[in-house]
Amino acid sequence: MRWEFNCTDPSQLCVNTAGSYKCDCEAGLYWIDNKCRALKKDEPTPTPPPAPTPKTPTDNELENAVIIKLENLTFIQWNKENEDRFKEAVAKAVTEYCAIASHDCGARDPNRVIIYTADQVHLVPDFLKENPNHLAFYVNQPPGVGQPGKSTIEKDTLIKIIESHQDDIGKSLNTRVTDVRPYKEPAPGPKETDYLPIIIGSAVGLVVLLLLILFAVWLLYRSRSKVAATDKGEPLTEKEIKRIKHFPFEELEMQTEIPRANAENRLSIT
């Protein structure tokens, strides 16, 4: 449905959009010199006006912004006409999704059907210019609709909306949406592989410590076995006799832990 009396310029027509309207030229007319008119003979088609500068987003708006990747989209191609079509497609997708899953959209009244318009869709400034084929944007709640502290559609919900309507959004720009992700990725946690050197080092250290303990126990057991055998008066071996004859008893006691008296007695018996 169209009305001519709502537009300030009489050459424009008022065209209904979802929850709003816009003033546009009739088919075959172009906005030239601040009015709608037909092209003169051999007059080139005017270049579409540039896209407006986006507003500066708040921290909360950036936190809930998302990034979509579109095939063959560059900053040079971006203009007001393309931006309007894109915003209208996103607003329509949000309206359709929230009409079914209103609890996801943070509305104050979940039973109320909310109509989102292009005015609620905002681009992150300069993102396309710095990242060709990518658009970053967020969607605000209409005034008085959102719950306290939820003036922006949450990013997880917005990602679901884009994924379920990506064909329609891509067609609005004659391209295709190939990826959707949060504007601000969550801080990465430590990877499992980061723990691998620690695990290996700890395991090796424990094995070495266990071997040292076993070796110390073996040495202690061997030393005590020798002392016990000597105290019982068992005959000395030929090797022990040679050591006793060759070394002083003081040094022998330190090396073999054989008491002097036992060694002398056993040597005399031998």
C-alpha positions, -999 to 999 in steps of 0.1 A, spaced: 0 0 0 13 35 -9 6 70 2 20 102 -14 12 125 15 38 111 40 69 121 22 83 157 24 92 157 -13 61 154 -36 81 135 -62 86 106 -38 62 79 -28 57 64 6 64 27 6 54 4 35 81 -16 51 80 -40 81 68 -18 109 77 14 91 79 31 58 103 47 34 102 73 7 113 62 -27 112 71 -63 88 54 -86 102 27 -109 121 43 -138 128 75 -118 161 84 -100 169 107 -71 188 134 -89 194 169 -76 172 162 -45 142 151 -65 129 121 -84 131 124 -122 137 104 -153 170 103 -171 176 126 -200 187 113 -233 222 98 -231 224 107 -194 243 80 -175 226 62 -146 236 81 -114 258 64 -89 239 53 -58 245 75 -28 271 63 -3 261 45 28 257 67 59 283 66 86 273 41 113 268 53 148 295 46 175 285 14 192 285 9 230 304 -19 247 273 -39 251 264 -36 214 299 -47 203 297 -76 228 265 -88 210 276 -80 174 282 -108 149 302 -112 117 290 -127 85 311 -135 55 296 -129 21 309 -140 -13 324 -112 -35 315 -82 -14 339 -53 -12 338 -19 4 337 -2 -30 304 -19 -38 288 -9 -6 263 20 -8 231 32 8 210 11 -16 228 -21 -7 228 -12 30 191 -6 31 183 -39 14 206 -58 38 191 -41 69 156 -48 57 164 -85 52 180 -88 86 151 -70 103 126 -93 86 146 -124 97 147 -111 133 109 -104 133 100 -138 119 123 -156 144 112 -137 175 76 -142 166 81 -179 171 109 -179 198 101 -147 217 118 -161 248 151 -160 230 148 -124 220 148 -108 254 114 -91 250 97 -76 280 64 -92 270 70 -126 254 34 -128 242 37 -96 222 46 -98 185 75 -74 179 82 -59 145 119 -51 139 128 -25 113 160 -15 94 164 12 121 172 -14 147 200 -29 125 234 -12 129 268 -19 112 301 -18 131 320 13 117 347 6 91 346 -32 95 338 -39 58 365 -14 47 392 -32 68 378 -68 62 366 -73 26 337 -98 22 327 -94 59 300 -74 76 298 -68 114 265 -57 128 241 -59 158 204 -55 163 189 -33 190 155 -38 205 128 -13 195 123 14 222 105 1 253 105 -36 241 136 -52 257 139 -64 292 160 -43 317 197 -45 306 188 -62 273 186 -34 248 204 -55 222 196 -90 207 221 -114 223 248 -126 199 239 -163 203 203 -156 193 214 -134 164 237 -161 151 207 -186 152 186 -160 133 212 -155 106 218 -192 102 181 -199 98 176 -171 73 210 -169 56 196 -176 21 172 -146 22 199 -123 37 224 -134 10 199 -128 -18 193 -93 -6 228 -85 -18 228 -110 -47 254 -131 -30 256 -159 -4 263 -160 33 291 -185 39 300 -180 76 285 -165 108 305 -160 140 306 -137 171 323 -103 166 342 -109 199 354 -144 202 355 -158 237 390 -159 252 406 -193 243 413 -216 272 445 -237 274 446 -264 248 449 -300 258 483 -302 240 496 -275 263 496 -299 291 514 -327 272 550 -315 281 540 -311 317 525 -346 319 555 -362 302 580 -343 324 561 -353 355 559 -389 345 596 -391 337 604 -374 370 583 -399 390 599 -429 372 634 -415 379 625 -409 416 611 -444 419 643 -459 404 664 -440 428 643 -451 458 645 -487 447 683 -485 442 687 -469 477 666 -497 492 687 -523 474 719 -508 486 707 -507 522 694 -543 520 728 -554 506 748 -536 532 727 -550 561 729 -585 547 767 -583 548 767 -571 583 743 -598 594 763 -625 578 795 -613 595 779 -611 629 768 -647 626 804 -659 623 800 -673 588 834 -682 572 850 -654 552 854 -657 515 889 -657 500 882 -623 487 873 -609 521 905 -625 536 927 -607 510 910 -574 517 915 -578 555 952 -586 551 957 -557 527 938 -528 543 940 -515 579 911 -524 601 900 -488 604 895 -483 567 880 -518 564 853 -510 589 843 -480 570 841 -498 536 826 -531 547 810 -523 580 826 -554 595 834 -550 632 871 -552 640 867 -579 666 846 -602 644 870 -598 615 901 -606 637 884 -636 652 873 -650 619 907 -643 603 925 -662 631 901 -691 627 907 -692 590 
